[in-house]
Amino acid sequence: KHSSARNAFHAHSERSALSVLSALSTLRRLVAAMDGSVRELDVLCARLDRLAESLTSAKPLGAQHEEQIASEAVQVIQRIGESIAWAYGQRQQPGLGEAFAQPFVDRRLRDRLKALLADARGMRRDVHSRVAAQVLQTIHILLQATPADSTLFCNLTAGWYLNDVAATRLDFRDNEDLLPLWMTVVKDIATMLNKENLMLFFDPSSPTPFPIFTEAVRFYHHPVSQVRTHVQALSLEIFFKLQDEDVWTEPIFQLVLQESGSFFTHVCCLLREFWLMSDVSFRAGNKRDLRSALYIQNDILMYINDVFACDIPRLSEVLQEKLLRVAIAPVLLRSAVLQRPSAGSRGWSEGQVDVLSPVLAFYLLHDLLATLRSSAVFEAVAALLLRSELPEDALRLVAASPPRTPSQYFVIQASWGGTAQPGPFDQGDVASPDEVLYAMPALPLVAALRAHGRGSFAGACTRNWSLDALEEWLRSLDHSTERAGLAPLLLASCARLLMALREGGEVLDVAVAERVGSALSQALSIHHQLQWSTLAVAFRTLQELAAAADVPVGRARHVLVPPLRERVLNPLATELLHMLRRYGGDVQEAWVREFQEQWAQRQSSLWELPTQMRQRELLEQNATPELPGAVEGRTKCIRVLLGAWRFSAALPSAEGGSPQSSLGGLEAEAARRAMPGLGDEEGDESSRYQPGVPVYIGKINRVRCLARGLRGGTEEEALYLLPMKATLVLVRPDDLKPFWAVPVVSETLRSMHFKFGAENAPALANIAPHATHAEERTLSLEVPAPRSPALSSGPGLGGGGGVDRLAHTLGGPASALAGGVAAAGAGHDRMAMSVPGVPMLSQVAGVPLLASTLSLVFSDERRHRVACKILAQARQAVYLSLLDGLGAFLSEVA
């Protein structure tokens, strides 16, 4: 045993020794390989040193020789950068990266790379573009691969080296990849900035103290979207680093603030260029170019919004001033104001070169108001259009031509090969230097308008004819302006301006409220000519007008209700009352049904402002598409009447009460007052007979039936019909308590549609075992928006969870499924050739609502006759009461 143990021990020792020797051998090979790789890299660095010396020295080179040297230099630079990046990426060998970087540092290759980038000697332009592109790519690789505590990283960031790289002026005309590469390197540098090292990238003794910002923002108006995106990301990165108030007193912040004057001017010039492109495409009917220009201008607006979100007050002040003076006032507002309907008699026409078409101007204004989150800009725009008088200087911005595009804007364009093409917006004062265009005015426009609103403005003021133009546009709303797509854009813009005015705490002048309210009432009075999509925005605008003008409480009611009553409520109620008395029978029943459907509608779902996507579709179609489920004819008249009545009723009077001019106030008013003609029986029965809640019914008469169509049409159950005055109640006996029952279906009779007929079903035997198919009788009902879970739950119906559309499909091509006829034949893939099987829809107030069909099957004619009599008499009584209430309501309103 001892001998065996000794042998095993010696064998294990020999294996361990061999393992150690193998590891040492592998280590020696790795060290030798690393030494060899480092020596090879040192040779490459020495070679690059000589090549760079040849390319940057004053010694002349022939074209062919220069080409050979440059090509080899590009390859060597690439190999050096990739080798060092690979070495730093070997985490299992921590010292490998430092060993590889040492030759680069020792031979001061960073200076050689900078010299190649600057090209003081003057290589051929195409040769230098290739060398510069490789240098920038290598610097980018090294900055990404080297740790912040490494020797190489410290070498690259010392002595404002990266500032010199960013400040190098390159020729971007021959290599389209060169500018994006340069922007990538500058962006890399910007991401390194933080509060602690910010001053290390600011060299006050240099002609370009902070080139990371000043050089990069010059290229914002480059035609390549990737470059513009880089400038946006880089500038926002720097702005975020300047959010700390402690930095606002530093020289670097003052420099950024000064340079932002020219940068934001160029941003706004580019924005209005895309506005002009949109206008040209819109007039030409080029939907593709129009869509592209609209998306790009919205992207610029989103960037502007991000700058405002940095929450640097002085920076925001510069941007909002440039945005108002360069773009919004002289382009958007001027285009809308100068081309008002009476502009033809004043010498203005659609051929005016420095104005946009009115439809596009209002679209862009609405898009701007819906995108930005700058209350100062909104307040200024609202003041320019909604005050009765304005400072003369402010009004002059709307009347005069836009300020010209700075000449430096075109000089920068030429640096990347662009051609200067001055457009209609560049015909302004050519005598003023660019510095005047970049500078901030002594009194910013926002400050002047706020002082004017407080009554402390000392300058001259004049009548605001912009308000006259806006009122004229509102009074011109008709079928023609709606077809052109102008009406909803105009109304939505007004609504957002009124929201901005209210949120800014400014009270709308009573004379302005009277003028705008009268114009909106006039638009609602011609509801026969306008689509509901336009009328809905008009109501929302009226809503915002009331909220902006209701200070003190009750003023909005005093100002807005009289024109609304005179032009909308009284005429509509009189017309509807005359029509109600003129017809009878089924027509009156349809009236009652339409009225109760409209009464049940929530105004908050009807008066929403159109989304930006729908506005863009509207503009591209050059027409106003109607909203899904829109109403026409008598139903639209009832909806307009109820909307105007509820709006008027929700406005508080001067005697007291809190303002209720919001949508919530309307809903509270609608809930407070019951529908005309609706008795107490419905409320009492609905509260007593709640689905699933046991209730005592005693010995009340009941009719037995089989209810089909429960739970999505998949189940049937034997139930009992109870005689009620205003509701349909179907119950099952309570197994635990005698004379108690559990309601399964409890729905109001006034909302149902009845259908009498016969239906065969074997399941009748469950009710009457001896009944035959001939004795079977059926009563079918359609229940819109049921409240009973037995009707509203189940596959494809609301009230349950998610709906599996693939589990409920109709086979066959979609075109063959029209009218419910499936044409799936042999060889058809049911999953590939199918459409969703959706539940039946019922139009309630123009909006599709889920409806359920319920069938009551009776075992004999006697039960069927008794049930029909119970329901018919109760429903008739409900409808007569509603009809009387409708007539009384219309008489009261008229």
Secondary structure, DSSP 8 states (H G I E B T S, - for coil): -HHHHHHHHHHHHHHHHHHHHHHHHHHHHHHHHHHHHHHHHHHHHHHHHHHHHHHHSSS---HHHHHHHHHHHHHHHHHHHHHHHHHHH-TTSTTHHHHHHHHHHHTTHHHHHHHHHH-SS---HHHHHHHHHHHHHHHHHHHHHS-TTSHHHHHHHGGGHHHHHHH-----SS-TTHHHHHHHHHHHHHHH--TTTGGGG--TTSSSS-HHHHTGGGGTT-SSHHHHHHHHHHHHHHHHHT-SGGGGGSHHHHHHHHHHHHHHHHHHHHHHHHHHHHHHHHHHT-HHHHHHHHHHHHHHHHHHHHHHHT--HHHHHHHHHHIIIIIIIIIIIHHHHHTSGGGGGGT--TT-TTS--HHHHHHHHHHHHHH---HHHHHHHHHHHH-SEEEHHHHHHHHS------HHHHHHHHHTT------GGG-S-SSS-HHHHHS--SS-HHHHHHHHHHT---S-EEE-HHHHHHHHHHHT-SHHHHHTTHHHHHHHHHHHHHHHHHHTT----HHHHHHHHHHHHHHHHTTTTS-HHHHHHHHHHHHHHHHHH--STTHHHHHHHHHHIIIIIHHHHHHHHHHHHH--THHHHHHHHHHHHHHTS-HHHHS----HHHHHHHHHHTS----TT---HHHHHHHHHHHHHHHHHHS--TTS-----SHHHHHHHHHHS--TT--HHHHHHHHHS-TT--EE-TT---EEEEEEEHHHHTEEEEEEEE--SSEEEEEEE-SSSTTEEEEEEEEEGGG-EEEEE----GGGGGT-TT--GGG-EEEEEEEES--SHHHH-STTSTTSS---TTTSEEES-GGGGGGG-----TT--TTTSEEE----EEEETTEEEEEEEEEEEESSHHHHHHHHHHHHHHHHHHHHHHHHHHHHHHHHH-
